[in-house]
Amino acid sequence: MNLLSIIAFALVLAATPAQSKAERDAALRRQSVDDMIERYYDRLRELDDDRKAAEAAANDDENRAAMVEGGANSADPTLASRSRSAATAARQSAANNRARVRQDNDEIISITRTIKELEYGEAVDDDIASRQSAADPLIGKWILNRAKSTFESEAPRKEIRITEPTKGGIHVIDTATYSDGRVVRSESTMSISRVSDHYFNFKIKENGRVTATGQIVCSPDGKSQTIVQSHSTTAWDRQ
């Protein structure tokens, strides 16, 4: 390094403000929280894979039970007994797998709430959080966060949800755009029951019949929410 380079380097160092201990500590805390959040997201992906596998296994068990159950009416007592035993075992296996799905869902909800709290804490530390939307965290315009979402089938390239208040719940207008250019627009009404200020159960009904249920976990600042259903977990950011 020649003399001019040394002088230039020294000038740059002199012009760069020294990072205080408080700033270094804050940066280390943020990195620690970011690492923790990333580990939680890894766990969510594992749980989602396990949930889908358990759901598929339960369906297979129920189909197997239905197939072998016919043999229970056989005139051959040995065949009838074996068929009943096989059907009972298949139904028990299906029940165990359904319980696994519920357990995975419960853990997904718990982890999602923890992530929201951590992300909100980071936002407060950065002095960018706002409680403007906290009073009504379900209402507004939402953009799908694909990176934090999992789907049972094809994921849209982009999705926008507009939620409006209605009697007993919220009215949802959803517009999804897929990679092949398809645009799918749908409307539904969610019946909402509040568990806490930022945690809700919902039901979707069509012609008086419940077609979907799930949970909505909102961040304390109202800027994001996660919708957990049996086959998917979708994350949304307020626009």
N, C-alpha and C positions, 0 to 999 in steps of 0.2 A: 504494500500500500504506500503510495507516494505522499509527500507532505501535503499537497492540496486535498487529497482524499481524506487524510487524517483530520485536517481542519474542517472540511465539510461535514464529516461524521460527527465531530465534536459539536458543531453548530446545531446539527439536527438533535443531538442529545440535549443540548441546552434549551432548545425550543420546545422539547417534549415535556409536558408537566409530569412530575413524578407521581406515580400512583400511590395514594395513601394506603395505610394498613386497613382502614375501614373499607376502602374500595376493593382491595384485594380480598378481604374477608367476604364481602358481598358477592364478588365474582365466584369465589369458591363455593359459597352457599348456593348460588344459582346453578352452578355446574352440578353440584350434588343433587339438587332437586330435579334438574333435567335428566340426570342419569336414572333417578328413581322413577320418574314418569315414564321413561323409555322402557324400564324393566316391567312396569305395570302394563304398558301396551303389549309387550311381548307375552305376558301372562294372559291378557285378554285374547290374543290370537290363539294361544294354546287352548284356552277354554272354549272358544268358538269352534275350533276343529273338533274337540272332544264332544261338544254339544251336538254337532251335526252327525258325528259318528254314532252317538248314542241314540239319536232320533231315527237314523236309518236302521240300526240294529233292532230297535223296538218295533218298527214297521215290519221288518223281516220276521221277528218272533211272532207277531200277531198274524201274519200271513201263514206261517208254519202251523200255528195253533188251529187256524181255520181249516187247513188242508187235512190235518191228521184227525180232527175232531169227528169227521164223517165216519171213521172206522169205529167209533165208540158204539155205533148202532149195529155193528156186525153180529151175525148169529154165532160167530166163533168167539167164545168167551175170552180166550187168550188174546186174540186180536183186539177185541173190544177193550180189554183191560190195558193193553199196551198203548192203544190209541188215546185212552183217557189220561194215562200217565204222561204221555208225550205232550198232549194238549195242555195239561196242567203245568208241566215244566216250561213250555213255551210261553204261556201266559205270565208265569212268575218271572221269567227272564225279561219279558216285555215291560212288566211293572218295575223291575229293577232298573232297566234302561231309562224309563220315563222319570224315575226318581233321580237318576244321574243328570238328566236334562234339567230338571228343576234345581238341582244343587249347583250345576254350572251357571244357570241363570242368576241364582242368588249371589254367587261370587262375582259374576260379571257386573251386577248392579252395585255391589259393595265397592269393587275396585273402581268402577266408573265414578262413583261419588268421591272417592279418595282423590282420583286424578283431577276432578273438577276443583276440589278444594286446594290442591297443590298449584294448579294453574292459576287459580284466582289469587293465591298468595303471591305468586310471581308477579302478577299484574299489579297488585298493590305495591310491591317493592319497587316497581318501575314507575309508579305514580301515573298509570294509564287506565286504571280501573274506574268504572263508573257504575253507580247503583241506579241509574236512571230507569233501567228496564226491570229492576229486581222486583218491583211491586206486582208486575204481571209478566212473569218470565216465559209464558207459553205463546204470547201473542206477538206477531211481527212477521218479517220476511227473513227466510233462512236459506243458506246455501249449503249444500251437501259437502262435507269434508271427506273426500274419498279415501285419503290416506289413513284415516282413523276409523273407517267403516268396513264391515264385512257383510257379504251378501250370500244368500243361498244359491242364487242363479246369476244371470248376467247383470253386471253393475252398470248403471248409466254413466255416461261421460260427464254429464252435468245435471244437477237437479236443484230446482228451486221450489220452496214451500212457502205459501202465504197462509198464515193462521189468523183467523178472526174469531172474536167471541160470539158464542151463540148460547141459547138456553141450555144449561146443564153441561156445557162443554165447549168445544172449539170446532169451527168449520175449517177444513183444510183444502186448499187448492194446490195441487202438486203438478209440476211440469218437469218431465224427465227427458233428456236428450241423449240418444245412444250413439255409439261410434259409427253405425251405418246410416246415420242421418235421421232415424225415426225420432219423432217427438210425441210423447205420450202424456196426455193431460188427464187428470182425474180429480174428482172431488169426493170428500167423505166428511162425516161428522163423528168426532170422538166424544164419547161420554167420559168425563174426567172426575176422578176422586182424588182429593189432595191428601197426601200422607204427611207432608211437611211443607215448608215454604218453597222448597226447590225439588221435591220428589213427588211424583204423581203416578197413579195407576190409570189406565185408560182401556176403553172398549170401543170397538167399531162395529156398528150394526148395519145390516142391509135387510130390508123387508122384515124388520123385527127380530132378525136372527143375528147373534154375535158371530162375526167372521174373523175377528182378530182381537187379541189382548196384548198388553205389554206395560212397560214402565217408561216414564220420561224423567231423566235426571238432569236438572238445570244447574249451571254454574251460579254461584252466589251473586255475581254481577249481572246475570241475565244475558251475557254475550254469547253463550254457547249452550247446547243441550245434546244429550245422547238418548236415543230411543232404543230400548231393548225389547226384542220380541223373541219368540222361540227359535226362529231360523235366521235372524239377522241382528246386527247391532250397528246403527247408523249415527254418525256424529254430524252436528249441524252448527254452523256459525251464523250469528245474526248479521244481516246486511245493514 
